[in-house]
Structures are given as structure tokens and as C-alpha cells.
């Protein structure tokens, strides 16, 4: 366990322009009994729970601690013993002061340097957006139940406007605060929302300070953007290989046709299963004209039987591969897959010419266009 140390004994080392590592926290926790622990956790790996680093104790409704050798900036979390929830903050070389609310820990406040002040602004915007959208959705439900199509359309347009403004807010945060950890958070959210092109995302990310890009979240985003840039329309599809249902190794190169669809899916994915009949119809219509498909399954470890049953039940008579590693599938990572179904359409040279074309009519039209003149 990392040792808590007093301010007087905090060792500060100045070497060139390097920043000292560490920060201090203090706070009020009124109404919480003496002796209760306040735990500090830190984000170490994405998609994993924060790692608990150390703790301090509440005395007379207050707590304080100094942490040495903590990399900043990064996402930090405070938990109070016996209370559900966490208080999010950003580790920075400043004192960070908290007001912890026993009955509503999510509403607790943080006050620190620039990093946390910007986080406050970001969180306030997020809470405001969530409140507005939640209210709108309730109104939309009422309009839908009363079959008021005019009101429903107006509310949908209002929701779109709110989300567009939120995207602009996030883009502005990232572009105007190149040294802020919140800028990485904003870009991750924009990526999830598909609120900005991969090209613009990468350009904005590349302009951030190295210190921010080298954080756990920043490094993850960088890798994600590299993968997505490699699979943008106009790029040559990265080659891959994986185990077939029969246990043999099949590569993309050996599965290519005049037009090829790479289809990321899984037996457990309901939208994927719902889309499969459309893909089957298009495959049956165009396979003899040069259409090939290779499906990459994100099924879970030890669930090969479910993968094989879904292939049979849905009549997917084309090429299949799967590492049975769920979201840790190396092919999915190479292609930057964050949600399924996801598809890439390749020409005869392996260049990505389209992606995520869904629905029988739209897919039929696109494949027909690409195979025209290639008969």
C-alpha cells in the first residue's frame, strides 16, 4: 500500500522542467461518523474498476491526506466506507478540497486547480444535458401514447438540437484546453457519440499536450484512433486471420471476393441477429457475382457452441472466424470495434469503400453498385 505522508515530509525534487508527483486532499464529511475510512482509487486500466491506492480517516467531520508518487493528471475517485458511490476528480499537483454529502454522494463537490475546475464545468454541462434529455423523453413518451405526431416531431428536433450543442461544447473544451485531462474525456465521449469525424478527432487529439496523451485514458484513445484511422473509408483493410469453426486458420486475404463484407457480430447480439436475414438475402443474390463475406464473432470464451448454433440457425453459409475472446478479440481491436453489428465493405483490391450499411434495401443497392461492370 502506498504510504500517506504529511506535508512537512513531502519530498519535492526539481529536475530540469519535470513536475513533482503527488497531491493533497482535504474535505468536509458532515454527518459521517468518526473513524470511517475515505478510500482513494485511481484509474489504471480502461474498462476495469479503479484500483484502490490508499485511505485516510474521518475525524470530526473532516479528512485530509497527502499522496506521494501519484502520476498526474489522471482520474481519481473517493469512496466513503459504508456509502455507495464514488466522487470523481482529477489528480493534479494542487490541494483538492471536497464537500462530501452523506445522503447524496453523487452531488458531492470538488474544488482544486485548473484540471478540477474544468471538470466541474464539464460535469455541470453533462448533468444539465441529462436532465433536459430525460424530461424530453418523458414528454416524447406522452406524445407517442397520445399519437400526437406533430408534438413528437418537435420534441425529437429539440433533442437533436440539444445533443448537437453538447457536441459543440465538447469539441470546444478539447480544442481550447490542450493541457487538460478533461479534453481527453471530451474526445472519448465524442467518439462514443459519433459526434465528430475520425479525422477531426485525431487532429484534435494530436494537438493535445504529451502529458495528457500519455495518461491511461489518453493512451487508450490514441490507440483507438490509430485503429479507426486505419479502417477509414479509402484505407486498405488491415489483414487478419482467425480460427474457423473447424479449427483451421483463415485469413482475410484468402476470403476475398470481387466485393467483400467483413461482418463483426456475436450470437449474443440481438441487433446482429436481427440484421442477419438481410445479409443472407444479399449474399444469396450476389455471391455468384463475386460477393464474399467473412464474419468475425465476438462470442465469449467457452461459448463456441452458441456461436456455431447461431451460424446454423441464421443460415450464415459464408466464412467465419472467432477467437472467442468477447471484446478482447484482437481482430476487433485492430478494426477499432466498439459496438456491434459493424461492417466494412471492401473492393477487389481490399480497399474499404463503405461501412455499416444496414437493411436489405440499402445493402442490396450498395453491393449492386459495386459489382456493376465486374461481372
C-alpha positions in Angstrom: 0.0 0.0 0.0 1.3 3.5 -0.9 2.2 5.4 2.2 0.3 8.5 3.3 2.7 11.2 4.4 2.4 14.7 6.0 3.0 17.9 4.1 6.1 18.7 6.1 7.8 15.5 5.0 6.7 15.6 1.3 9.8 15.3 -0.7 10.0 17.7 -3.7 12.5 17.0 -6.4 13.2 19.6 -9.1 14.9 18.1 -12.1 15.0 20.3 -15.1 11.4 21.0 -16.0 9.9 17.9 -14.5 6.8 18.3 -12.3 6.8 16.9 -8.8 4.4 13.9 -8.5 1.7 13.9 -5.8 -1.2 15.9 -4.5 -3.1 16.6 -1.3 -6.8 16.3 -0.5 -8.9 17.7 2.3 -12.6 17.8 2.9 -15.7 18.0 4.9 -17.9 15.0 5.6 -20.5 16.3 7.9 -22.8 13.7 9.4 -20.4 10.8 8.8 -19.1 9.1 11.9 -15.6 9.4 13.2 -13.3 6.7 12.2 -15.0 6.0 8.8 -12.5 5.4 6.0 -12.2 7.6 2.9 -10.6 5.5 0.2 -8.7 6.9 -2.7 -8.7 4.9 -6.0 -7.1 5.6 -9.3 -7.8 4.6 -12.9 -5.2 2.1 -14.0 -6.8 0.2 -16.9 -9.7 1.2 -19.1 -12.9 -0.9 -18.8 -11.7 -2.0 -15.3 -12.7 -0.9 -11.9 -10.5 1.9 -10.4 -7.6 0.5 -8.3 -7.8 1.3 -4.6 -4.5 3.0 -3.7 -4.8 4.2 -0.1 -7.1 5.6 2.6 -7.5 8.2 5.3 -9.9 8.6 8.3 -12.7 11.0 9.0 -12.3 12.9 12.3 -14.7 15.5 13.5 -16.4 15.6 10.1 -13.2 16.3 8.2 -10.4 14.4 6.5 -7.1 15.1 4.8 -4.2 13.3 3.3 -1.1 13.8 1.1 -0.3 11.3 -1.6 3.3 11.0 -3.0 4.4 9.5 -6.3 1.0 9.7 -7.9 1.0 10.3 -11.6 -0.9 13.4 -12.6 -3.2 14.1 -14.3 -5.4 11.0 -14.0 -8.9 10.1 -13.0 -9.2 9.7 -9.2 -12.1 8.5 -7.1 -13.1 8.9 -3.5 -15.2 6.4 -1.7 -16.5 6.6 1.9 -16.8 3.5 3.9 -20.4 2.3 4.1 -21.7 4.7 1.4 -22.4 3.6 -2.1 -21.0 5.6 -5.0 -17.8 7.5 -5.8 -16.7 11.1 -6.1 -14.9 11.6 -9.4 -11.9 14.1 -9.5 -8.7 14.6 -11.4 -5.4 14.2 -9.7 -3.3 17.3 -10.1 -0.4 19.0 -8.2 -2.8 21.1 -6.2 -4.7 20.7 -3.0 -8.2 19.3 -3.9 -10.9 20.2 -1.4 -14.1 18.1 -1.2 -17.5 18.5 0.4 -19.0 15.0 0.8 -22.7 14.7 1.2 -23.7 11.6 3.2 -27.1 11.2 1.6 -26.1 12.1 -1.9 -22.5 11.3 -2.6 -23.0 11.8 -6.4 -23.8 15.5 -5.6 -20.6 16.0 -3.6 -18.4 18.8 -4.7 -14.7 19.2 -5.5 -12.5 22.3 -5.7 -8.9 22.3 -7.0 -6.8 23.7 -9.7 -7.4 24.2 -13.4 -8.0 20.5 -14.0 -10.8 20.1 -11.5 -12.3 23.5 -12.2 -12.7 22.4 -15.8 -14.0 19.0 -14.7 -16.7 20.9 -12.7 -17.7 22.8 -15.8 -17.8 19.5 -17.8 -19.9 17.7 -15.2 -22.3 20.5 -14.8 -22.9 20.6 -18.5 -23.4 16.8 -18.5 -25.9 16.9 -15.7 -27.8 19.7 -17.4 -27.9 17.8 -20.7 -29.0 14.6 -18.9 -31.8 16.5 -17.1 -33.1 18.1 -20.3 -33.0 14.9 -22.3 -34.7 12.9 -19.5 -37.5 15.5 -19.4 -37.8 15.4 -23.2 -38.0 11.7 -23.3 -40.9 11.6 -20.8 -42.7 14.2 -22.9 -42.0 12.2 -26.1 -43.4 9.1 -24.4 -46.6 11.0 -23.6 -46.8 12.4 -27.2 -46.3 8.9 -28.6 -49.0 7.4 -26.4 -51.5 10.2 -27.4 -50.5 9.7 -31.0 -49.5 13.4 -31.3 -47.1 13.1 -34.2 -46.6 16.9 -34.6 -45.6 17.2 -30.9 -43.4 14.2 -31.1 -41.5 15.5 -34.1 -41.0 18.9 -32.4 -39.6 17.2 -29.3 -37.3 15.0 -31.4 -35.9 18.0 -33.2 -35.4 19.7 -29.8 -33.5 16.7 -28.6 -31.3 16.7 -31.7 -30.5 20.4 -31.2 -29.6 19.7 -27.5 -27.3 16.9 -28.5 -25.7 19.0 -31.3 -25.0 21.8 -28.8 -23.4 19.2 -26.4 -21.1 18.0 -29.2 -20.1 21.6 -29.9 -19.4 22.1 -26.2 -17.2 19.0 -26.0 -15.3 20.0 -29.2 -14.7 23.5 -27.8 -13.4 22.1 -24.5 -10.9 19.8 -26.3 -9.7 22.4 -28.7 -9.2 25.2 -26.2 -7.6 23.2 -23.3 -4.8 21.2 -24.7 -3.2 20.6 -21.3 -6.4 19.4 -19.7 -7.3 15.8 -18.8 -11.0 16.7 -19.4 -10.1 17.3 -23.1 -9.4 13.5 -23.4 -12.7 12.8 -21.6 -14.5 15.0 -24.1 -12.9 13.3 -27.1 -13.7 9.9 -25.7 -17.3 11.0 -25.3 -17.4 12.4 -28.9 -16.1 9.1 -30.2 -18.8 7.3 -28.4 -21.4 9.7 -29.6 -20.0 9.7 -33.2 -20.2 13.4 -32.9 -17.1 14.2 -34.9 -15.2 12.6 -37.8 -12.3 10.3 -37.0 -10.0 12.7 -38.9 -11.0 15.7 -36.8 -10.9 13.6 -33.6 -7.3 12.5 -34.4 -6.2 16.0 -35.4 -7.6 17.4 -32.1 -6.0 14.5 -30.1 -2.6 15.0 -31.8 -2.7 18.7 -30.8 -3.0 17.9 -27.0 0.0 18.1 -24.7 2.0 14.9 -24.4 1.4 14.7 -20.7 -2.3 14.4 -21.3 -1.9 11.9 -24.2 0.3 9.7 -22.1 -2.3 9.1 -19.4 -4.1 5.7 -19.3 -7.2 7.3 -20.9 -5.2 9.3 -23.4 -3.1 6.3 -24.5 -6.2 4.2 -24.9 -7.8 6.9 -27.0 -4.7 7.2 -29.1 -4.7 3.5 -29.9 -8.4 3.6 -30.7 -7.9 6.5 -33.1 -5.0 4.8 -34.8 -7.1 1.7 -35.4 -10.0 3.7 -36.7 -7.8 5.8 -39.0 -6.6 2.5 -40.4 -10.1 1.5 -41.2 -11.5 4.7 -42.6 -13.2 4.7 -46.0 -10.4 4.8 -48.6 -7.9 2.9 -46.5 -6.7 -0.6 -47.2 -8.3 -3.0 -44.8 -5.8 -4.4 -42.3 -5.3 -8.1 -42.9 -6.1 -10.6 -40.2 -6.6 -14.3 -39.6 -8.6 -16.3 -37.1 -9.8 -19.8 -36.2 -12.7 -21.1 -38.2 -15.5 -23.3 -36.7 -13.4 -26.3 -37.9 -10.3 -25.1 -36.0 -8.4 -24.1 -39.1 -6.8 -20.6 -39.6 -8.5 -18.4 -42.2 -7.1 -15.0 -43.4 -9.0 -12.1 -44.8 -6.7 -12.3 -47.9 -7.9 -15.9 -48.6 -11.6 -15.0 -48.1 -11.7 -12.1 -50.5 -14.1 -11.8 -53.4 -14.7 -9.1 -56.0 -16.6 -7.4 -53.2 -16.1 -8.5 -49.6 -18.1 -7.8 -46.4 -16.3 -8.0 -43.1 -19.1 -8.5 -40.6 -18.4 -8.1 -36.8 -21.2 -9.8 -34.8 -21.9 -12.3 -32.0 -24.5 -14.9 -31.1 -25.5 -12.9 -28.0 -26.0 -9.6 -30.0 -29.7 -9.1 -30.7 -29.3 -6.3 -33.3 -26.8 -8.6 -35.1 -29.2 -11.5 -35.2 -32.0 -9.2 -36.4 -29.8 -7.9 -39.3 -28.6 -11.4 -40.3 -31.7 -12.2 -42.6 -30.9 -9.1 -44.6 -27.3 -10.1 -45.1 -28.4 -13.6 -46.0 -30.7 -12.3 -48.8 -28.0 -10.1 -50.2 -25.4 -12.8 -50.1 -27.7 -15.3 -51.8 -28.3 -12.7 -54.6 -24.8 -11.6 -55.2 -22.4 -14.4 -54.2 -22.3 -15.9 -57.7 -21.5 -12.4 -59.0 -18.4 -12.1 -56.7 -19.7 -11.2 -53.2 -17.9 -12.9 -50.3 -18.4 -12.4 -46.6 -16.2 -13.2 -43.6 -17.9 -12.8 -40.3 -15.8 -12.2 -37.1 -17.6 -13.3 -34.0 -17.1 -11.6 -30.6 -18.6 -14.5 -28.8 -17.5 -15.3 -25.2 -14.8 -17.7 -24.1 -16.1 -21.3 -23.7 -19.3 -20.5 -25.7 -18.2 -21.9 -29.1 -21.4 -24.0 -29.1 -23.6 -20.8 -29.0 -21.5 -19.3 -31.9 -22.0 -22.5 -34.0 -25.7 -22.8 -33.2 -26.3 -19.1 -34.3 -24.5 -19.7 -37.6 -26.7 -22.7 -38.3 -29.9 -21.2 -37.0 -29.5 -18.0 -39.1 -28.3 -19.8 -42.2 -24.9 -18.0 -42.4 -23.3 -20.1 -45.1 -20.2 -18.0 -45.7 -16.7 -17.8 -44.0 -16.5 -17.4 -40.2 -13.7 -16.8 -37.7 -13.7 -16.2 -34.0 -11.1 -16.1 -31.2 -13.9 -16.4 -28.6 -12.5 -13.5 -26.6 -15.5 -11.3 -26.4 -14.5 -7.6 -26.6 -10.8 -8.6 -26.2 -10.9 -10.1 -29.7 -7.6 -9.0 -31.5 -9.3 -8.6 -34.8 -12.0 -6.3 -33.3 -9.3 -4.3 -31.6 -7.4 -3.9 -34.9 -10.5 -2.5 -36.5 -11.4 -0.3 -33.6 -14.7 -2.0 -32.9 -16.6 -0.5 -30.0 -20.1 -1.7 -30.9 -21.7 -4.4 -33.0 -23.0 -5.1 -35.6 -20.3 -3.4 -37.5 -19.5 -4.0 -41.2 -16.8 -3.0 -43.7 -17.3 -3.3 -47.4 -14.1 -3.9 -49.5 -13.4 -3.7 -53.2 -11.4 -6.3 -55.1 -8.2 -4.6 -54.0 -9.0 -4.8 -50.3 -9.8 -1.0 -50.0 -12.6 0.0 -47.7 -15.3 1.6 -49.8 -18.1 1.7 -47.3 -19.1 0.7 -43.8 -22.1 0.0 -41.6 -24.6 -0.2 -44.5 -27.6 -2.0 -43.0 -31.1 -3.0 -44.0 -31.8 -5.3 -47.0 -32.7 -2.4 -49.4 -29.6 -0.3 -48.6 -27.2 -3.2 -48.6 -28.6 -4.6 -51.8 -28.3 -1.3 -53.5 -24.7 -0.7 -52.4 -23.4 -4.2 -53.3 -25.2 -4.0 -56.6 -23.5 -0.7 -57.4 -20.1 -2.1 -56.5 -20.5 -5.3 -58.6 -21.8 -3.4 -61.6 -19.3 -3.9 -64.5 -17.4 -6.5 -62.6 -19.4 -9.5 -63.9 
